[in-house]
Amino acid sequence: MSLLYQDPSMSHDEATLLLASGVDTKVSAGLISIGLNEGDRTWAENTCLKYLSSGTESVAASAVTALGHIARRHGKLDREVVLPALETVKQKFPSLEGIIADTLDDIDVFT
């Protein structure tokens, strides 16, 4: 197995195009970029919350990770909305428990 590094830095418009593609790998890349780069915290958070309900585990995992990045970068999240949403994802995809735990740690430390 070979690893391919992808630079997650892209503009808001580029990330939005990836989300609109509907291709799981592109959507995941867009979500990670949003978590790492988006200046509009509210839009980024709402976008990630939307993708938490994805039927695809990899997309939901990317949305979870991006929420952790948003918490770290912006120092704020709507905990009353995000925490129950993360619990729902954990019930839907138990295999994401570790990723969710990491994101919860970021939320606790940075918000």
N, CA, C and O atoms as a printed pandas DataFrame, in Angstrom:
     atom_number atom_name residue_name chain_id  residue_number  x_coord  y_coord  z_coord
0              1         N          MET        A               1    0.839   -1.172    0.000
1              2        CA          MET        A               1    0.000    0.000    0.000
2              3         C          MET        A               1    0.883    1.233    0.000
3              4         O          MET        A               1    1.812    1.340    0.801
4              5         N          SER        A               2    0.601    2.144   -0.879
5              6        CA          SER        A               2    1.360    3.394   -0.901
6              7         C          SER        A               2    0.466    4.528   -0.430
7              8         O          SER        A               2   -0.745    4.529   -0.655
8              9         N          LEU        A               3    1.082    5.478    0.218
9             10        CA          LEU        A               3    0.346    6.630    0.718
10            11         C          LEU        A               3    0.526    7.783   -0.248
11            12         O          LEU        A               3    1.601    7.969   -0.818
12            13         N          LEU        A               4   -0.519    8.546   -0.424
13            14        CA          LEU        A               4   -0.485    9.707   -1.302
14            15         C          LEU        A               4   -0.820   10.925   -0.472
15            16         O          LEU        A               4   -1.918   11.031    0.075
16            17         N          TYR        A               5    0.132   11.851   -0.376
17            18        CA          TYR        A               5   -0.098   13.063    0.383
18            19         C          TYR        A               5   -0.869   14.044   -0.479
19            20         O          TYR        A               5   -0.539   14.265   -1.645
20            21         N          GLN        A               6   -1.902   14.629    0.112
21            22        CA          GLN        A               6   -2.656   15.668   -0.572
22            23         C          GLN        A               6   -2.646   16.901    0.305
23            24         O          GLN        A               6   -2.951   16.818    1.495
24            25         N          ASP        A               7   -2.306   18.023   -0.254
25            26        CA          ASP        A               7   -2.303   19.274    0.483
26            27         C          ASP        A               7   -3.750   19.685    0.732
27            28         O          ASP        A               7   -4.506   19.896   -0.216
28            29         N          PRO        A               8   -4.145   19.802    2.014
29            30        CA          PRO        A               8   -5.541   20.132    2.312
30            31         C          PRO        A               8   -5.869   21.617    2.183
31            32         O          PRO        A               8   -6.993   22.026    2.471
32            33         N          SER        A               9   -4.913   22.417    1.760
33            34        CA          SER        A               9   -5.145   23.854    1.659
34            35         C          SER        A               9   -5.839   24.189    0.347
35            36         O          SER        A               9   -5.287   23.982   -0.734
36            37         N          MET        A              10   -7.034   24.701    0.454
37            38        CA          MET        A              10   -7.755   25.136   -0.737
38            39         C          MET        A              10   -8.715   26.238   -0.330
39            40         O          MET        A              10   -9.008   26.424    0.851
40            41         N          SER        A              11   -9.186   26.947   -1.302
41            42        CA          SER        A              11  -10.103   28.050   -1.038
42            43         C          SER        A              11  -11.499   27.527   -0.673
43            44         O          SER        A              11  -11.817   26.352   -0.858
44            45         N          HIS        A              12  -12.299   28.428   -0.157
45            46        CA          HIS        A              12  -13.697   28.117    0.155
46            47         C          HIS        A              12  -14.403   27.585   -1.097
47            48         O          HIS        A              12  -15.117   26.584   -1.040
48            49         N          ASP        A              13  -14.194   28.265   -2.225
49            50        CA          ASP        A              13  -14.864   27.854   -3.462
50            51         C          ASP        A              13  -14.408   26.483   -3.933
51            52         O          ASP        A              13  -15.221   25.682   -4.396
52            53         N          GLU        A              14  -13.117   26.208   -3.818
53            54        CA          GLU        A              14  -12.607   24.890   -4.222
54            55         C          GLU        A              14  -13.204   23.796   -3.335
55            56         O          GLU        A              14  -13.615   22.745   -3.826
56            57         N          ALA        A              15  -13.249   24.051   -2.028
57            58        CA          ALA        A              15  -13.817   23.060   -1.106
58            59         C          ALA        A              15  -15.300   22.838   -1.403
59            60         O          ALA        A              15  -15.782   21.706   -1.365
60            61         N          THR        A              16  -16.009   23.905   -1.694
61            62        CA          THR        A              16  -17.434   23.803   -2.013
62            63         C          THR        A              16  -17.652   22.970   -3.271
63            64         O          THR        A              16  -18.596   22.182   -3.342
64            65         N          LEU        A              17  -16.790   23.140   -4.249
65            66        CA          LEU        A              17  -16.888   22.331   -5.472
66            67         C          LEU        A              17  -16.668   20.850   -5.175
67            68         O          LEU        A              17  -17.349   19.992   -5.737
68            69         N          LEU        A              18  -15.726   20.557   -4.300
69            70        CA          LEU        A              18  -15.489   19.155   -3.943
70            71         C          LEU        A              18  -16.707   18.566   -3.234
71            72         O          LEU        A              18  -17.090   17.426   -3.495
72            73         N          LEU        A              19  -17.307   19.338   -2.346
73            74        CA          LEU        A              19  -18.511   18.855   -1.662
74            75         C          LEU        A              19  -19.630   18.569   -2.658
75            76         O          LEU        A              19  -20.342   17.571   -2.541
76            77         N          ALA        A              20  -19.773   19.455   -3.635
77            78        CA          ALA        A              20  -20.845   19.320   -4.624
78            79         C          ALA        A              20  -20.622   18.148   -5.574
79            80         O          ALA        A              20  -21.558   17.698   -6.235
80            81         N          SER        A              21  -19.385   17.649   -5.645
81            82        CA          SER        A              21  -19.084   16.558   -6.574
82            83         C          SER        A              21  -19.831   15.274   -6.222
83            84         O          SER        A              21  -20.156   14.477   -7.103
84            85         N          GLY        A              22  -20.099   15.079   -4.939
85            86        CA          GLY        A              22  -20.763   13.854   -4.517
86            87         C          GLY        A              22  -19.851   12.640   -4.486
87            88         O          GLY        A              22  -20.300   11.548   -4.139
88            89         N          VAL        A              23  -18.590   12.803   -4.839
89            90        CA          VAL        A              23  -17.621   11.709   -4.816
90            91         C          VAL        A              23  -17.017   11.657   -3.414
91            92         O          VAL        A              23  -16.446   12.639   -2.941
92            93         N          ASP        A              24  -17.146   10.512   -2.755
93            94        CA          ASP        A              24  -16.763   10.414   -1.345
94            95         C          ASP        A              24  -15.359   10.923   -1.059
95            96         O          ASP        A              24  -15.159   11.661   -0.094
96            97         N          THR        A              25  -14.390   10.545   -1.871
97            98        CA          THR        A              25  -13.017   10.977   -1.609
98            99         C          THR        A              25  -12.868   12.489   -1.758
99           100         O          THR        A              25  -12.111   13.120   -1.020
100          101         N          LYS        A              26  -13.585   13.058   -2.707
101          102        CA          LYS        A              26  -13.530   14.510   -2.899
102          103         C          LYS        A              26  -14.270   15.233   -1.777
103          104         O          LYS        A              26  -13.802   16.261   -1.287
104          105         N          VAL        A              27  -15.406   14.707   -1.373
105          106        CA          VAL        A              27  -16.160   15.299   -0.266
106          107         C          VAL        A              27  -15.310   15.278    1.000
107          108         O          VAL        A              27  -15.258   16.267    1.730
108          109         N          SER        A              28  -14.643   14.153    1.263
109          110        CA          SER        A              28  -13.780   14.052    2.438
110          111         C          SER        A              28  -12.660   15.078    2.387
111          112         O          SER        A              28  -12.365   15.726    3.392
112          113         N          ALA        A              29  -12.035   15.231    1.228
113          114        CA          ALA        A              29  -10.965   16.226    1.086
114          115         C          ALA        A              29  -11.501   17.638    1.318
115          116         O          ALA        A              29  -10.843   18.459    1.958
116          117         N          GLY        A              30  -12.684   17.914    0.803
117          118        CA          GLY        A              30  -13.301   19.218    1.008
118          119         C          GLY        A              30  -13.584   19.483    2.475
119          120         O          GLY        A              30  -13.349   20.589    2.962
120          121         N          LEU        A              31  -14.081   18.491    3.178
121          122        CA          LEU        A              31  -14.381   18.652    4.603
122          123         C          LEU        A              31  -13.122   18.918    5.417
123          124         O          LEU        A              31  -13.113   19.792    6.284
124          125         N          ILE        A              32  -12.073   18.174    5.144
125          126        CA          ILE        A              32  -10.815   18.381    5.875
126          127         C          ILE        A              32  -10.276   19.776    5.600
127          128         O          ILE        A              32   -9.807   20.450    6.517
128          129         N          SER        A              33  -10.338   20.215    4.348
129          130        CA          SER        A              33   -9.888   21.559    4.022
130          131         C          SER        A              33  -10.713   22.605    4.761
131          132         O          SER        A              33  -10.169   23.586    5.267
132          133         N          ILE        A              34  -12.009   22.398    4.823
133          134        CA          ILE        A              34  -12.883   23.330    5.541
134          135         C          ILE        A              34  -12.474   23.403    7.014
135          136         O          ILE        A              34  -12.391   24.489    7.588
136          137         N          GLY        A              35  -12.223   22.260    7.610
137          138        CA          GLY        A              35  -11.804   22.243    9.007
138          139         C          GLY        A              35  -10.496   22.974    9.241
139          140         O          GLY        A              35  -10.319   23.636   10.264
140          141         N          LEU        A              36   -9.587   22.855    8.297
141          142        CA          LEU        A              36   -8.259   23.451    8.455
142          143         C          LEU        A              36   -8.153   24.885    7.968
143          144         O          LEU        A              36   -7.256   25.607    8.405
144          145         N          ASN        A              37   -9.037   25.326    7.075
145          146        CA          ASN        A              37   -8.823   26.602    6.404
146          147         C          ASN        A              37   -9.972   27.599    6.445
147          148         O          ASN        A              37   -9.740   28.802    6.321
148          149         N          GLU        A              38  -11.184   27.139    6.612
149          150        CA          GLU        A              38  -12.340   28.022    6.466
150          151         C          GLU        A              38  -12.366   29.103    7.552
151          152         O          GLU        A              38  -12.225   28.813    8.739
152          153         N          GLY        A              39  -12.546   30.332    7.127
153          154        CA          GLY        A              39  -12.605   31.454    8.054
154          155         C          GLY        A              39  -13.970   31.662    8.681
155          156         O          GLY        A              39  -14.073   32.226    9.770
156          157         N          ASP        A              40  -15.015   31.216    8.008
157          158        CA          ASP        A              40  -16.383   31.380    8.516
158          159         C          ASP        A              40  -16.723   30.158    9.371
159          160         O          ASP        A              40  -17.151   29.123    8.860
160          161         N          ARG        A              41  -16.523   30.302   10.676
161          162        CA          ARG        A              41  -16.714   29.174   11.582
162          163         C          ARG        A              41  -18.126   28.609   11.528
163          164         O          ARG        A              41  -18.304   27.391   11.502
164          165         N          THR        A              42  -19.114   29.464   11.511
165          166        CA          THR        A              42  -20.495   28.996   11.532
166          167         C          THR        A              42  -20.811   28.181   10.283
167          168         O          THR        A              42  -21.412   27.111   10.369
168          169         N          TRP        A              43  -20.406   28.690    9.128
169          170        CA          TRP        A              43  -20.645   27.947    7.893
170          171         C          TRP        A              43  -19.909   26.609    7.924
171          172         O          TRP        A              43  -20.470   25.581    7.543
172          173         N          ALA        A              44  -18.664   26.620    8.375
173          174        CA          ALA        A              44  -17.866   25.393    8.431
174          175         C          ALA        A              44  -18.520   24.367    9.361
175          176         O          ALA        A              44  -18.641   23.189    9.023
176          177         N          GLU        A              45  -18.934   24.833   10.526
177          178        CA          GLU        A              45  -19.567   23.936   11.491
178          179         C          GLU        A              45  -20.860   23.347   10.927
179          180         O          GLU        A              45  -21.083   22.140   11.018
180          181         N          ASN        A              46  -21.694   24.179   10.357
181          182        CA          ASN        A              46  -22.964   23.697    9.789
182          183         C          ASN        A              46  -22.737   22.729    8.637
183          184         O          ASN        A              46  -23.474   21.755    8.486
184          185         N          THR        A              47  -21.733   22.991    7.837
185          186        CA          THR        A              47  -21.410   22.088    6.734
186          187         C          THR        A              47  -20.981   20.729    7.264
187          188         O          THR        A              47  -21.434   19.695    6.774
188          189         N          CYS        A              48  -20.111   20.731    8.261
189          190        CA          CYS        A              48  -19.670   19.465    8.852
190          191         C          CYS        A              48  -20.836   18.714    9.496
191          192         O          CYS        A              48  -20.946   17.495    9.365
192          193         N          LEU        A              49  -21.697   19.444   10.187
193          194        CA          LEU        A              49  -22.864   18.799   10.800
194          195         C          LEU        A              49  -23.734   18.123    9.742
195          196         O          LEU        A              49  -24.266   17.037    9.968
196          197         N          LYS        A              50  -23.873   18.764    8.603
197          198        CA          LYS        A              50  -24.657   18.181    7.508
198          199         C          LYS        A              50  -24.062   16.836    7.077
199          200         O          LYS        A              50  -24.792   15.872    6.844
200          201         N          TYR        A              51  -22.735   16.784    6.975
201          202        CA          TYR        A              51  -22.086   15.570    6.481
202          203         C          TYR        A              51  -21.896   14.507    7.556
203          204         O          TYR        A              51  -21.510   13.382    7.239
204          205         N          LEU        A              52  -22.155   14.832    8.810
205          206        CA          LEU        A              52  -22.120   13.808    9.857
206          207         C          LEU        A              52  -23.170   12.740    9.602
207          208         O          LEU        A              52  -22.993   11.584    9.987
208          209         N          SER        A              53  -24.252   13.123    8.960
209          210        CA          SER        A              53  -25.340   12.172    8.711
210          211         C          SER        A              53  -25.137   11.365    7.434
211          212         O          SER        A              53  -26.036   10.645    6.999
212          213         N          SER        A              54  -23.974   11.484    6.844
213          214        CA          SER        A              54  -23.685   10.730    5.624
214          215         C          SER        A              54  -23.806    9.231    5.877
215          216         O          SER        A              54  -23.499    8.738    6.963
216          217         N          GLY        A              55  -24.250    8.539    4.876
217          218        CA          GLY        A              55  -24.313    7.086    4.962
218          219         C          GLY        A              55  -22.963    6.435    4.737
219          220         O          GLY        A              55  -22.820    5.221    4.881
220          221         N          THR        A              56  -21.975    7.239    4.385
221          222        CA          THR        A              56  -20.637    6.727    4.111
222          223         C          THR        A              56  -19.738    7.005    5.315
223          224         O          THR        A              56  -19.574    8.154    5.725
224          225         N          GLU        A              57  -19.175    5.972    5.860
225          226        CA          GLU        A              57  -18.351    6.087    7.060
226          227         C          GLU        A              57  -17.168    7.036    6.862
227          228         O          GLU        A              57  -16.854    7.826    7.752
228          229         N          SER        A              58  -16.518    6.966    5.713
229          230        CA          SER        A              58  -15.344    7.813    5.492
230          231         C          SER        A              58  -15.716    9.294    5.443
231          232         O          SER        A              58  -14.950   10.139    5.908
232          233         N          VAL        A              59  -16.865    9.610    4.893
233          234        CA          VAL        A              59  -17.316   11.004    4.846
234          235         C          VAL        A              59  -17.675   11.471    6.257
235          236         O          VAL        A              59  -17.303   12.574    6.659
236          237         N          ALA        A              60  -18.389   10.646    7.003
237          238        CA          ALA        A              60  -18.732   11.007    8.383
238          239         C          ALA        A              60  -17.460   11.185    9.213
239          240         O          ALA        A              60  -17.376   12.107   10.025
240          241         N          ALA        A              61  -16.478   10.318    9.017
241          242        CA          ALA        A              61  -15.208   10.431    9.749
242          243         C          ALA        A              61  -14.511   11.749    9.421
243          244         O          ALA        A              61  -13.950   12.390   10.310
244          245         N          SER        A              62  -14.542   12.153    8.171
245          246        CA          SER        A              62  -13.919   13.417    7.776
246          247         C          SER        A              62  -14.640   14.604    8.406
247          248         O          SER        A              62  -14.002   15.572    8.822
248          249         N          ALA        A              63  -15.962   14.531    8.475
249          250        CA          ALA        A              63  -16.732   15.601    9.114
250          251         C          ALA        A              63  -16.414   15.690   10.604
251          252         O          ALA        A              63  -16.311   16.787   11.153
252          253         N          VAL        A              64  -16.260   14.547   11.254
253          254        CA          VAL        A              64  -15.902   14.520   12.677
254          255         C          VAL        A              64  -14.537   15.171   12.877
255          256         O          VAL        A              64  -14.369   16.032   13.741
256          257         N          THR        A              65  -13.573   14.754   12.075
257          258        CA          THR        A              65  -12.218   15.297   12.177
258          259         C          THR        A              65  -12.211   16.795   11.922
259          260         O          THR        A              65  -11.540   17.549   12.627
260          261         N          ALA        A              66  -12.955   17.223   10.916
261          262        CA          ALA        A              66  -13.016   18.650   10.586
262          263         C          ALA        A              66  -13.599   19.460   11.746
263          264         O          ALA        A              66  -13.156   20.582   11.991
264          265         N          LEU        A              67  -14.571   18.918   12.456
265          266        CA          LEU        A              67  -15.118   19.618   13.620
266          267         C          LEU        A              67  -14.051   19.817   14.693
267          268         O          LEU        A              67  -14.016   20.857   15.350
268          269         N          GLY        A              68  -13.194   18.835   14.867
269          270        CA          GLY        A              68  -12.085   18.990   15.811
270          271         C          GLY        A              68  -11.140   20.094   15.380
271          272         O          GLY        A              68  -10.662   20.866   16.211
272          273         N          HIS        A              69  -10.867   20.176   14.080
273          274        CA          HIS        A              69  -10.007   21.247   13.561
274          275         C          HIS        A              69  -10.658   22.615   13.786
275          276         O          HIS        A              69   -9.983   23.577   14.152
276          277         N          ILE        A              70  -11.955   22.692   13.567
277          278        CA          ILE        A              70  -12.672   23.960   13.754
278          279         C          ILE        A              70  -12.582   24.391   15.220
279          280         O          ILE        A              70  -12.329   25.560   15.511
280          281         N          ALA        A              71  -12.785   23.463   16.126
281          282        CA          ALA        A              71  -12.691   23.782   17.561
282          283         C          ALA        A              71  -11.299   24.312   17.892
283          284         O          ALA        A              71  -11.156   25.299   18.614
284          285         N          ARG        A              72  -10.291   23.659   17.367
285          286        CA          ARG        A              72   -8.910   24.047   17.642
286          287         C          ARG        A              72   -8.582   25.408   17.045
287          288         O          ARG        A              72   -7.949   26.236   17.701
288          289         N          ARG        A              73   -8.996   25.642   15.834
289          290        CA          ARG        A              73   -8.646   26.885   15.134
290          291         C          ARG        A              73   -9.457   28.088   15.608
291          292         O          ARG        A              73   -8.920   29.189   15.734
292          293         N          HIS        A              74  -10.739   27.883   15.867
293          294        CA          HIS        A              74  -11.620   29.005   16.184
294          295         C          HIS        A              74  -11.890   29.170   17.679
295          296         O          HIS        A              74  -12.327   30.233   18.121
296          297         N          GLY        A              75  -11.630   28.119   18.454
297          298        CA          GLY        A              75  -11.858   28.198   19.890
298          299         C          GLY        A              75  -13.323   28.246   20.284
299          300         O          GLY        A              75  -13.671   28.647   21.394
300          301         N          LYS        A              76  -14.172   27.832   19.361
301          302        CA          LYS        A              76  -15.604   27.904   19.627
302          303         C          LYS        A              76  -16.337   26.908   18.739
303          304         O          LYS        A              76  -15.985   26.716   17.575
304          305         N          LEU        A              77  -17.357   26.281   19.304
305          306        CA          LEU        A              77  -18.305   25.430   18.580
306          307         C          LEU        A              77  -19.628   25.496   19.334
307          308         O          LEU        A              77  -19.651   25.800   20.526
308          309         N          ASP        A              78  -20.707   25.216   18.653
309          310        CA          ASP        A              78  -22.007   25.127   19.309
310          311         C          ASP        A              78  -22.112   23.746   19.952
311          312         O          ASP        A              78  -22.627   22.804   19.351
312          313         N          ARG        A              79  -21.623   23.645   21.161
313          314        CA          ARG        A              79  -21.555   22.363   21.861
314          315         C          ARG        A              79  -22.934   21.706   22.006
315          316         O          ARG        A              79  -23.042   20.480   21.967
316          317         N          GLU        A              80  -23.982   22.514   22.171
317          318        CA          GLU        A              80  -25.325   21.957   22.358
318          319         C          GLU        A              80  -25.822   21.224   21.113
319          320         O          GLU        A              80  -26.689   20.355   21.202
320          321         N          VAL        A              81  -25.278   21.573   19.971
321          322        CA          VAL        A              81  -25.653   20.910   18.722
322          323         C          VAL        A              81  -24.625   19.832   18.359
323          324         O          VAL        A              81  -24.989   18.722   17.971
324          325         N          VAL        A              82  -23.353   20.168   18.487
325          326        CA          VAL        A              82  -22.287   19.279   18.029
326          327         C          VAL        A              82  -22.196   18.015   18.883
327          328         O          VAL        A              82  -22.084   16.920   18.332
328          329         N          LEU        A              83  -22.241   18.132   20.193
329          330        CA          LEU        A              83  -22.048   16.949   21.043
330          331         C          LEU        A              83  -23.104   15.867   20.819
331          332         O          LEU        A              83  -22.742   14.697   20.702
332          333         N          PRO        A              84  -24.394   16.207   20.756
333          334        CA          PRO        A              84  -25.375   15.156   20.450
334          335         C          PRO        A              84  -25.194   14.577   19.040
335          336         O          PRO        A              84  -25.421   13.387   18.819
336          337         N          ALA        A              85  -24.786   15.419   18.100
337          338        CA          ALA        A              85  -24.571   14.924   16.735
338          339         C          ALA        A              85  -23.420   13.917   16.707
339          340         O          ALA        A              85  -23.489   12.914   15.997
340          341         N          LEU        A              86  -22.372   14.181   17.472
341          342        CA          LEU        A              86  -21.254   13.231   17.534
342          343         C          LEU        A              86  -21.686   11.919   18.187
343          344         O          LEU        A              86  -21.240   10.846   17.782
344          345         N          GLU        A              87  -22.538   12.001   19.179
345          346        CA          GLU        A              87  -23.047   10.786   19.822
346          347         C          GLU        A              87  -23.864    9.957   18.823
347          348         O          GLU        A              87  -23.766    8.730   18.810
348          349         N          THR        A              88  -24.656   10.614   18.002
349          350        CA          THR        A              88  -25.439    9.918   16.980
350          351         C          THR        A              88  -24.522    9.217   15.981
351          352         O          THR        A              88  -24.789    8.082   15.585
352          353         N          VAL        A              89  -23.450    9.881   15.576
353          354        CA          VAL        A              89  -22.496    9.269   14.645
354          355         C          VAL        A              89  -21.837    8.053   15.282
355          356         O          VAL        A              89  -21.635    7.033   14.622
356          357         N          LYS        A              90  -21.505    8.159   16.556
357          358        CA          LYS        A              90  -20.868    7.031   17.247
358          359         C          LYS        A              90  -21.797    5.819   17.294
359          360         O          LYS        A              90  -21.341    4.681   17.181
360          361         N          GLN        A              91  -23.085    6.060   17.458
361          362        CA          GLN        A              91  -24.042    4.957   17.458
362          363         C          GLN        A              91  -24.190    4.354   16.061
363          364         O          GLN        A              91  -24.345    3.143   15.909
364          365         N          LYS        A              92  -24.141    5.216   15.046
365          366        CA          LYS        A              92  -24.295    4.744   13.668
366          367         C          LYS        A              92  -23.051    4.010   13.187
367          368         O          LYS        A              92  -23.147    2.986   12.512
368          369         N          PHE        A              93  -21.867    4.547   13.543
369          370        CA          PHE        A              93  -20.588    3.976   13.113
370          371         C          PHE        A              93  -19.713    3.746   14.347
371          372         O          PHE        A              93  -18.838    4.562   14.636
372          373         N          PRO        A              94  -19.932    2.655   15.077
373          374        CA          PRO        A              94  -19.132    2.404   16.289
374          375         C          PRO        A              94  -17.619    2.384   16.021
375          376         O          PRO        A              94  -16.827    2.662   16.922
376          377         N          SER        A              95  -17.231    2.065   14.817
377          378        CA          SER        A              95  -15.801    2.020   14.488
378          379         C          SER        A              95  -15.149    3.404   14.525
379          380         O          SER        A              95  -13.922    3.507   14.531
380          381         N          LEU        A              96  -15.952    4.460   14.550
381          382        CA          LEU        A              96  -15.409    5.822   14.597
382          383         C          LEU        A              96  -15.215    6.331   16.023
383          384         O          LEU        A              96  -14.904    7.504   16.225
384          385         N          GLU        A              97  -15.395    5.465   17.000
385          386        CA          GLU        A              97  -15.308    5.879   18.395
386          387         C          GLU        A              97  -13.987    6.583   18.710
387          388         O          GLU        A              97  -13.989    7.583   19.428
388          389         N          GLY        A              98  -12.871    6.089   18.196
389          390        CA          GLY        A              98  -11.570    6.701   18.459
390          391         C          GLY        A              98  -11.445    8.092   17.861
391          392         O          GLY        A              98  -10.937    9.010   18.505
392          393         N          ILE        A              99  -11.909    8.244   16.634
393          394        CA          ILE        A              99  -11.870    9.553   15.970
394          395         C          ILE        A              99  -12.774   10.534   16.710
395          396         O          ILE        A              99  -12.418   11.696   16.903
396          397         N          ILE        A             100  -13.928   10.062   17.114
397          398        CA          ILE        A             100  -14.861   10.912   17.857
398          399         C          ILE        A             100  -14.254   11.310   19.199
399          400         O          ILE        A             100  -14.390   12.459   19.621
400          401         N          ALA        A             101  -13.591   10.380   19.869
401          402        CA          ALA        A             101  -12.947   10.692   21.150
402          403         C          ALA        A             101  -11.880   11.775   20.963
403          404         O          ALA        A             101  -11.764   12.680   21.790
404          405         N          ASP        A             102  -11.107   11.686   19.888
405          406        CA          ASP        A             102  -10.092   12.715   19.605
406          407         C          ASP        A             102  -10.746   14.082   19.395
407          408         O          ASP        A             102  -10.259   15.095   19.899
408          409         N          THR        A             103  -11.838   14.103   18.657
409          410        CA          THR        A             103  -12.548   15.362   18.407
410          411         C          THR        A             103  -13.143   15.922   19.699
411          412         O          THR        A             103  -13.091   17.128   19.938
412          413         N          LEU        A             104  -13.703   15.052   20.522
413          414        CA          LEU        A             104  -14.234   15.509   21.807
414          415         C          LEU        A             104  -13.130   16.099   22.675
415          416         O          LEU        A             104  -13.354   17.084   23.379
416          417         N          ASP        A             105  -11.942   15.505   22.630
417          418        CA          ASP        A             105  -10.792   16.053   23.365
418          419         C          ASP        A             105  -10.459   17.452   22.852
419          420         O          ASP        A             105  -10.218   18.367   23.639
420          421         N          ASP        A             106  -10.448   17.612   21.518
421          422        CA          ASP        A             106  -10.173   18.940   20.945
422          423         C          ASP        A             106  -11.221   19.962   21.384
423          424         O          ASP        A             106  -10.899   21.106   21.702
424          425         N          ILE        A             107  -12.467   19.528   21.394
425          426        CA          ILE        A             107  -13.547   20.434   21.812
426          427         C          ILE        A             107  -13.369   20.822   23.277
427          428         O          ILE        A             107  -13.522   21.989   23.635
428          429         N          ASP        A             108  -13.049   19.849   24.119
429          430        CA          ASP        A             108  -12.861   20.141   25.543
430          431         C          ASP        A             108  -11.670   21.059   25.786
431          432         O          ASP        A             108  -11.742   21.954   26.628
432          433         N          VAL        A             109  -10.595   20.852   25.074
433          434        CA          VAL        A             109   -9.370   21.623   25.299
434          435         C          VAL        A             109   -9.480   23.034   24.728
435          436         O          VAL        A             109   -9.027   23.991   25.356
436          437         N          PHE        A             110  -10.068   23.171   23.561
437          438        CA          PHE        A             110   -9.976   24.448   22.831
438          439         C          PHE        A             110  -11.231   25.315   22.882
439          440         O          PHE        A             110  -11.190   26.473   22.465
440          441         N          THR        A             111  -12.353   24.777   23.386
441          442        CA          THR        A             111  -13.559   25.620   23.427
442          443         C          THR        A             111  -14.010   25.873   24.849
443          444         O          THR        A             111  -15.007   26.561   25.067
